[in-house]
Amino acid sequence: MRRLLLPLAAARALSACVTEVVRPERETTLSVARVGGESIVQWKGVRGVSYTLLHSDRGGAGWKPVAEAVNLRASQDGELLVVKEKVPAGVNRRYHLMQTGDAPAAKKR
């Protein structure tokens, strides 16, 4: 009886994990340029959506928000959002864009 309880408990613990993948209405492309000691990151925003730009200097581990790029909003669809930040010499910085606000309402057909 004891052998049966362990697999049952493990199965019950695993069944509590839920993952939801949310697909954006459209893809967002980040453009990143490095000029001297500064990175310039830009993308086209969607009205009504808030964005936070994250960075990592450790190959994609330990994401942190870029100081001046938290909860940025576009005033209209397609507005170019631009973030500039100083990056120390020799640092290979990666960027990730996170949607932090409400997505636009779905269009009715």
N, C-alpha and C positions, 0 to 999 in steps of 0.2 A: 504494500500500500504506500509506503514511504517513497518508493521509486516513482510512482505515478504523480505524487504531489509536487515534486520539484519541477518536472517539465510543465505541469499545469500552471504553477506559479510564474515560471519564466514566460510562458505564452501570455498570461494575463498582464504581466508588466509590459511586454512588447506591444500589446494591443492598445495601450493607452497613448502611444506616440502617434501624432497626427501631423502630416506635412501638407501644406497647401502651397501650390505654385500659382502665382498670379502673373498672368501674361499682360504686358502693357498693350494699350490700344495701338501704339505704333512704336517702332524701335527708335532709340535715341543714340546718336553717334557722337562720341566725345572726340574733339580734336585737341591734341596736346602738342605744344611747341616749346622748346627750351631755348632761351636766348640769354646767353651769359649765365648769371646766377638766378634767373627767374623762369618759372614755368607759367605758360599761358594756356589755360584750359577753357574750351568753349563748347557750347551745344545749343540747339534750338529748343526753347521751352514751349510748354503748352499752358495756355491760360487756365488758372484755377488749380494748378499743381505746384506743390512746393518741392524743392530739391535741396539735398545736402550733399556736398562733394566731400568724399573721404579720401585719405591718402595712406599709403603704407610704404615704408622704406625697407621692409624685410621680406620682399618677395611675395607680397599679398597676405602676410600674416599681421595681425595687430592693427586693423583699420582704425583711423582717428579722423575726426572732422577737420577740414581745413578751416582755420579760424574765421575768415571773412566769407565763408560759403555755407552757412547754415540757414535753412528755410528760405532759400532764394525763390522768387516767384516771377514769372513772365507776365507782363500786363496784357499781352496778346499772343495768340498762337504764332509760332515761328520766330518769336523774338530771340535774338542771339544773346545768350547769357555768357559773360566772360569773367573768369576769375584769374587773377595774377597773384603769384606768391613766390617769395624768395626761397630758393632751395640751395643748401650748402653744396659746394663743389665736391664732386665724386659720389654724390648720393643718387642712386637709381630709384626714383620715386614712381610709384604706381598710383593710379586714380580709379575710383569707383563712384558712380553717381547713384544716389539713393533717392527714391521718391518718398517724400515724407508727408505729403498732404493728400487731399482727396483727388481721385482721378475724375476727369470730366464725365458727366452723365452720359450713358450710352445713347446713341442716336436712335430714334424711332424710325421704323421702316414703313 
